[in-house]
């Protein structure tokens, strides 16, 4: 069994967007599907962090509704990711 099936599923989905995960791997179950969705969400948040940190993306203003709320959710996700990396010794303490 693979160590990181959700990441593999996310990559396969990027490569084969018109195929369902079950078509790519018939051993897919509901738990694995939700882990894949979670992995895709984490990857999207980190992609947005890269755009934000490079200056390609600007934080929306509070009156920008859903875009502002999504940015807030992304910022919370970034903080969780950073904390996990620190806990595993993969990131220096600030």
GROMACS elastic network, one bead per residue, 0.5 to 0.9 nm:
[ bonds ]
;  ai    aj funct       b0    kb
    1     4     6  0.88295   500
    1     5     6  0.81892   500
    2     5     6  0.56574   500
    2     8     6  0.84940   500
    4     7     6  0.56168   500
    4     8     6  0.64934   500
    4     9     6  0.87928   500
    5     9     6  0.59862   500
    5    10     6  0.85254   500
    5    32     6  0.76444   500
    5    35     6  0.83829   500
    5    36     6  0.76846   500
    6    10     6  0.61097   500
    6    11     6  0.86228   500
    6    32     6  0.68081   500
    6    33     6  0.77615   500
    6    34     6  0.85188   500
    6    35     6  0.54918   500
    6    37     6  0.78097   500
    6    38     6  0.78979   500
    6    39     6  0.58273   500
    6    40     6  0.82007   500
    7    10     6  0.50077   500
    7    11     6  0.61990   500
    7    12     6  0.85527   500
    7    35     6  0.87307   500
    7    36     6  0.67477   500
    7    39     6  0.60015   500
    7    40     6  0.77096   500
    7    43     6  0.89939   500
    8    11     6  0.51230   500
    8    12     6  0.60765   500
    8    13     6  0.85012   500
    8    36     6  0.83119   500
    9    12     6  0.50407   500
    9    13     6  0.60461   500
    9    14     6  0.86250   500
    9    21     6  0.69304   500
    9    24     6  0.86699   500
    9    25     6  0.88632   500
    9    32     6  0.87926   500
    9    33     6  0.83188   500
    9    36     6  0.58898   500
    9    37     6  0.89365   500
    9    39     6  0.85840   500
    9    40     6  0.88272   500
   10    13     6  0.50772   500
   10    14     6  0.63220   500
   10    15     6  0.87632   500
   10    36     6  0.58904   500
   10    37     6  0.76571   500
   10    39     6  0.66454   500
   10    40     6  0.57029   500
   10    43     6  0.87315   500
   11    14     6  0.50595   500
   11    15     6  0.62900   500
   11    16     6  0.85619   500
   11    40     6  0.86772   500
   12    15     6  0.50322   500
   12    16     6  0.58697   500
   12    17     6  0.79178   500
   12    21     6  0.79251   500
   12    24     6  0.76834   500
   13    16     6  0.50395   500
   13    17     6  0.50583   500
   13    18     6  0.80468   500
   13    19     6  0.73174   500
   13    20     6  0.76461   500
   13    21     6  0.70024   500
   13    24     6  0.86508   500
   14    17     6  0.55647   500
   16    19     6  0.56201   500
   16    20     6  0.82997   500
   16    24     6  0.84383   500
   17    20     6  0.76213   500
   19    22     6  0.80364   500
   19    23     6  0.60582   500
   19    24     6  0.68006   500
   20    23     6  0.52106   500
   20    24     6  0.65939   500
   20    25     6  0.87948   500
   21    24     6  0.50496   500
   21    25     6  0.60674   500
   21    26     6  0.78264   500
   21    28     6  0.68673   500
   21    33     6  0.76536   500
   22    25     6  0.50521   500
   22    27     6  0.70851   500
   22    28     6  0.55356   500
   22    29     6  0.82781   500
   23    26     6  0.61252   500
   23    28     6  0.89483   500
   24    28     6  0.88054   500
   25    28     6  0.60834   500
   26    29     6  0.86085   500
   28    31     6  0.83281   500
   28    32     6  0.62065   500
   28    33     6  0.67613   500
   29    32     6  0.53724   500
   29    33     6  0.62259   500
   29    34     6  0.88934   500
   30    34     6  0.63083   500
   30    35     6  0.86631   500
   31    34     6  0.52423   500
   31    35     6  0.62710   500
   31    36     6  0.86352   500
   32    35     6  0.50309   500
   32    36     6  0.61773   500
   32    37     6  0.87196   500
   33    36     6  0.50209   500
   33    37     6  0.63585   500
   33    38     6  0.87273   500
   34    38     6  0.61882   500
   34    39     6  0.85875   500
   35    39     6  0.61319   500
   35    40     6  0.86249   500
   36    39     6  0.50082   500
   36    40     6  0.61800   500
   36    41     6  0.85652   500
   37    40     6  0.51308   500
   37    41     6  0.62039   500
   37    42     6  0.87232   500
   38    41     6  0.50476   500
   38    42     6  0.62591   500
   38    43     6  0.86524   500
   39    42     6  0.51116   500
   39    43     6  0.61722   500
   39    44     6  0.86198   500
   40    43     6  0.50624   500
   40    44     6  0.61318   500
   40    45     6  0.86465   500
   41    44     6  0.51108   500
   41    45     6  0.62311   500
   41    46     6  0.86831   500
   42    45     6  0.51471   500
   42    46     6  0.62387   500
   42    47     6  0.85957   500
   42    74     6  0.89755   500
   42    77     6  0.75417   500
   42    78     6  0.88173   500
   42    81     6  0.85921   500
   43    46     6  0.51561   500
   43    47     6  0.61044   500
   43    48     6  0.86184   500
   44    47     6  0.50145   500
   44    48     6  0.62063   500
   44    49     6  0.86254   500
   44    74     6  0.89004   500
   45    48     6  0.50905   500
   45    49     6  0.62199   500
   45    50     6  0.88140   500
   45    73     6  0.87069   500
   45    74     6  0.54986   500
   45    75     6  0.83282   500
   45    77     6  0.69390   500
   45    78     6  0.72230   500
   46    50     6  0.63208   500
   46    51     6  0.87149   500
   46    74     6  0.81927   500
   46    77     6  0.85037   500
   46    78     6  0.71355   500
   46    81     6  0.89427   500
   47    50     6  0.51999   500
   47    51     6  0.64416   500
   47    52     6  0.86707   500
   48    51     6  0.50395   500
   48    52     6  0.60265   500
   48    53     6  0.85159   500
   48    57     6  0.77190   500
   48    71     6  0.88588   500
   48    74     6  0.77356   500
   49    53     6  0.59483   500
   49    54     6  0.84220   500
   49    57     6  0.86899   500
   49    74     6  0.77701   500
   49    75     6  0.81644   500
   49    78     6  0.74417   500
   50    53     6  0.51674   500
   50    54     6  0.60295   500
   50    55     6  0.85481   500
   50    56     6  0.84692   500
   50    57     6  0.87746   500
   51    54     6  0.52374   500
   51    55     6  0.62306   500
   51    57     6  0.53130   500
   51    58     6  0.85090   500
   52    55     6  0.52409   500
   52    56     6  0.58989   500
   52    58     6  0.60962   500
   52    59     6  0.75844   500
   53    56     6  0.76374   500
   53    57     6  0.78213   500
   53    58     6  0.89844   500
   54    57     6  0.76056   500
   55    58     6  0.66120   500
   57    60     6  0.89924   500
   59    67     6  0.87356   500
   59    68     6  0.73723   500
   59    71     6  0.68125   500
   60    63     6  0.81752   500
   60    64     6  0.62019   500
   60    65     6  0.87738   500
   60    67     6  0.64138   500
   60    68     6  0.52107   500
   60    69     6  0.89461   500
   60    71     6  0.73045   500
   61    64     6  0.54093   500
   61    65     6  0.82909   500
   61    67     6  0.84627   500
   61    68     6  0.62171   500
   62    65     6  0.65919   500
   62    67     6  0.86466   500
   62    68     6  0.55826   500
   62    69     6  0.80107   500
   63    66     6  0.89771   500
   63    68     6  0.74404   500
   64    67     6  0.58797   500
   64    68     6  0.55529   500
   64    69     6  0.83923   500
   65    68     6  0.54673   500
   65    69     6  0.64258   500
   65    70     6  0.87896   500
   66    70     6  0.59927   500
   66    71     6  0.84768   500
   67    70     6  0.51194   500
   67    71     6  0.61967   500
   67    72     6  0.86834   500
   68    71     6  0.50755   500
   68    72     6  0.62642   500
   68    73     6  0.87277   500
   69    73     6  0.62425   500
   69    74     6  0.85911   500
   70    73     6  0.50093   500
   70    74     6  0.60979   500
   70    75     6  0.85820   500
   71    75     6  0.61354   500
   71    76     6  0.86543   500
   72    75     6  0.50644   500
   72    76     6  0.62995   500
   72    77     6  0.86403   500
   73    76     6  0.51134   500
   73    77     6  0.61907   500
   73    78     6  0.86543   500
   74    78     6  0.61289   500
   74    79     6  0.86369   500
   75    78     6  0.50397   500
   75    79     6  0.62842   500
   75    80     6  0.87450   500
   76    79     6  0.51162   500
   76    80     6  0.63240   500
   76    81     6  0.86936   500
   77    80     6  0.50733   500
   77    81     6  0.61326   500
   77    82     6  0.85531   500
   78    81     6  0.50755   500
   78    82     6  0.60823   500
   78    83     6  0.85568   500
   79    82     6  0.51060   500
   79    83     6  0.61507   500
   79    84     6  0.86727   500
   80    83     6  0.50966   500
   80    84     6  0.62230   500
   80    85     6  0.86410   500
   81    84     6  0.51615   500
   81    85     6  0.62048   500
   81    86     6  0.86519   500
   82    85     6  0.50910   500
   82    86     6  0.61947   500
   82    87     6  0.86376   500
   82    91     6  0.73723   500
   83    86     6  0.50684   500
   83    87     6  0.61571   500
   83    88     6  0.86995   500
   83    91     6  0.85645   500
   84    87     6  0.50091   500
   84    88     6  0.62733   500
   84    89     6  0.85914   500
   84    90     6  0.84963   500
   84    91     6  0.87938   500
   85    88     6  0.52145   500
   85    89     6  0.61710   500
   85    91     6  0.53630   500
   85    92     6  0.85971   500
   86    90     6  0.57324   500
   86    92     6  0.64125   500
   86    93     6  0.65577   500
   87    90     6  0.75912   500
   87    91     6  0.81745   500
   88    91     6  0.78210   500
   89    92     6  0.71639   500
   89    93     6  0.88498   500
   91    94     6  0.88925   500
